[in-house]
């Protein structure tokens, strides 16, 4: 019960930070203050909150779980590629969006698109696609909260109650504190993440009697492939470098870029971002791999057995049985099992709070959705003009309550796996939307029709991949099921983990086709007025 | 010239992410870190250094000046 008490203390601290931010707000009825903290965040809070916003439960639980079943490849797939691509996009795109926000008062990406391409309803469509892709994050955050509290309290806190507590705490500090509260809480959470990795590594390493024996043992065991990438195709590995393009296209990240007081604050964020990823992901991935050498945790052995049966007999099984084994072999709780086994109770509680911090990263998405709704729909369609700014802020707060209640209701009824899949699709979807930002900021010749083509393509592609994976069952670990080949080349395959197009993940063709559509459709359609282009490009010739 | 070198550096690091040369090696650095993991850890440090180079030599300071100019114009009495 001690770990659960520590986690509750953590939740109370987070709530207090949100309320404190509310008290510190000077212009409570101003939309810019509530939704963007008056564009006044300092360098430390900006770095840690932007980073924390991008780190979901996957950073700790998912990374170690993926590494447990797939080996060291997890770090190269998701961490080091993000360490290069995300700061690069913040440097190239984030700084430009910040400057445009300061100059023209934009508070959401859609506001900028509407102004840049002189469009209205196309902007509403972009809002709708962005919103649909964002909602699963909020739901999975509440689900993660319920599951984590249930696990940490050894079942004393039921799932529905844990989920309700997390939903209530997140809703309260976002409701009261707005962007300022969310940024401060994210900063606090990021500090916890950063401490988590190092402490967990030391404690578990000590408990396991050092890593050298475990690593040597793994190297000489049948599981030695976990130390290499021999079971991963280089095409698949390459595909993953497209996924981080999604980060800057996520509305909550782009909106965060508008909160910096000065552009100089981006400097530290850009430089330290890869190191922060390294500090969190490396220990989690390493521990996930080393968990395979733990022999005194029955749950870990059961996972390994499920994985072995799936690999050896999976081909002859019914798809439902394969899914069941896949779920049993899932390693998302492996780091919690290691902590439970090797960390003293009070420390397990502190580390549990670190996990809770990761799970509760849905706050920024809730606030971003509220900002988008009030700015892109309520204010755009005349609500602000008719009712005033104070009503706009109150509408944003009511929206926060409604979206949290909706997410909680769904979290109680729907299976978690559905939303885990939805998040996978969301990453590819947002990556496919990234050409919108690049075209808007760097290409004079882009048009609203090009933007429409990209948005419609993204929505269709995400739905198509989802339907394909729902209709064609995932094969057992091993070779993919080829669905369509042309001249000896596999065009479309169903892999154990998803879909492959010419051997690449769907995100690669999705991004390439998006970029081509933006180019082809823009070339064939009318450009915005010269005065609009002058606002964005001045006299510069691009 | 400076911009070209930085673009080349970004492209080179992007290519270096695809480290096929360590693909099948299970060699343990310092006796416990798999070489593939160690390489990508170093890659992250290199990415940070590259970001420092970009921030130092290619910072878009004109954007800041444009913002200041806009603000100055807004503050001027009509």
HADDOCK unambig.tbl for C-alpha pairs under 7 A between the chains (distance, minus, plus):
assign (segid A and resid 72 and name CA) (segid B and resid 37 and name CA) 5.92 0.50 0.50
assign (segid A and resid 75 and name CA) (segid B and resid 37 and name CA) 6.90 0.50 0.50
assign (segid A and resid 76 and name CA) (segid B and resid 40 and name CA) 6.03 0.50 0.50
assign (segid A and resid 80 and name CA) (segid B and resid 40 and name CA) 6.08 0.50 0.50
assign (segid A and resid 80 and name CA) (segid B and resid 43 and name CA) 6.73 0.50 0.50
assign (segid A and resid 80 and name CA) (segid B and resid 44 and name CA) 5.50 0.50 0.50
assign (segid A and resid 83 and name CA) (segid B and resid 44 and name CA) 5.94 0.50 0.50
assign (segid A and resid 83 and name CA) (segid B and resid 47 and name CA) 6.56 0.50 0.50
assign (segid A and resid 84 and name CA) (segid B and resid 47 and name CA) 5.40 0.50 0.50
assign (segid A and resid 99 and name CA) (segid B and resid 63 and name CA) 6.06 0.50 0.50
assign (segid A and resid 99 and name CA) (segid B and resid 64 and name CA) 6.83 0.50 0.50
assign (segid A and resid 99 and name CA) (segid B and resid 67 and name CA) 6.22 0.50 0.50
assign (segid A and resid 102 and name CA) (segid B and resid 67 and name CA) 6.55 0.50 0.50
assign (segid A and resid 103 and name CA) (segid B and resid 67 and name CA) 5.73 0.50 0.50
assign (segid A and resid 103 and name CA) (segid B and resid 70 and name CA) 6.45 0.50 0.50
assign (segid A and resid 211 and name CA) (segid B and resid 32 and name CA) 6.12 0.50 0.50
assign (segid A and resid 212 and name CA) (segid B and resid 31 and name CA) 5.84 0.50 0.50
assign (segid A and resid 212 and name CA) (segid B and resid 32 and name CA) 4.74 0.50 0.50
assign (segid A and resid 215 and name CA) (segid B and resid 32 and name CA) 5.26 0.50 0.50
assign (segid A and resid 219 and name CA) (segid B and resid 26 and name CA) 6.79 0.50 0.50
assign (segid A and resid 227 and name CA) (segid B and resid 26 and name CA) 5.33 0.50 0.50
assign (segid A and resid 227 and name CA) (segid B and resid 34 and name CA) 5.75 0.50 0.50
assign (segid A and resid 228 and name CA) (segid B and resid 23 and name CA) 6.07 0.50 0.50
assign (segid A and resid 228 and name CA) (segid B and resid 24 and name CA) 5.24 0.50 0.50
assign (segid A and resid 228 and name CA) (segid B and resid 25 and name CA) 5.86 0.50 0.50
assign (segid A and resid 228 and name CA) (segid B and resid 26 and name CA) 5.47 0.50 0.50
assign (segid A and resid 228 and name CA) (segid B and resid 36 and name CA) 6.60 0.50 0.50
assign (segid A and resid 229 and name CA) (segid B and resid 23 and name CA) 5.21 0.50 0.50
assign (segid A and resid 229 and name CA) (segid B and resid 24 and name CA) 5.98 0.50 0.50
assign (segid A and resid 230 and name CA) (segid B and resid 23 and name CA) 6.10 0.50 0.50
assign (segid A and resid 230 and name CA) (segid B and resid 24 and name CA) 5.21 0.50 0.50
assign (segid A and resid 238 and name CA) (segid B and resid 18 and name CA) 6.71 0.50 0.50
assign (segid A and resid 263 and name CA) (segid B and resid 64 and name CA) 6.59 0.50 0.50
assign (segid A and resid 267 and name CA) (segid B and resid 55 and name CA) 6.20 0.50 0.50
assign (segid A and resid 270 and name CA) (segid B and resid 51 and name CA) 6.19 0.50 0.50
assign (segid A and resid 271 and name CA) (segid B and resid 48 and name CA) 5.14 0.50 0.50
assign (segid A and resid 271 and name CA) (segid B and resid 51 and name CA) 5.09 0.50 0.50
assign (segid A and resid 271 and name CA) (segid B and resid 52 and name CA) 5.48 0.50 0.50
assign (segid A and resid 272 and name CA) (segid B and resid 48 and name CA) 6.34 0.50 0.50
assign (segid A and resid 274 and name CA) (segid B and resid 44 and name CA) 5.47 0.50 0.50
assign (segid A and resid 274 and name CA) (segid B and resid 45 and name CA) 6.89 0.50 0.50
assign (segid A and resid 274 and name CA) (segid B and resid 47 and name CA) 6.38 0.50 0.50
assign (segid A and resid 274 and name CA) (segid B and resid 48 and name CA) 5.51 0.50 0.50
assign (segid A and resid 275 and name CA) (segid B and resid 44 and name CA) 6.51 0.50 0.50
assign (segid A and resid 275 and name CA) (segid B and resid 45 and name CA) 6.42 0.50 0.50
assign (segid A and resid 275 and name CA) (segid B and resid 48 and name CA) 6.58 0.50 0.50
assign (segid A and resid 278 and name CA) (segid B and resid 41 and name CA) 6.57 0.50 0.50
assign (segid A and resid 278 and name CA) (segid B and resid 44 and name CA) 6.48 0.50 0.50
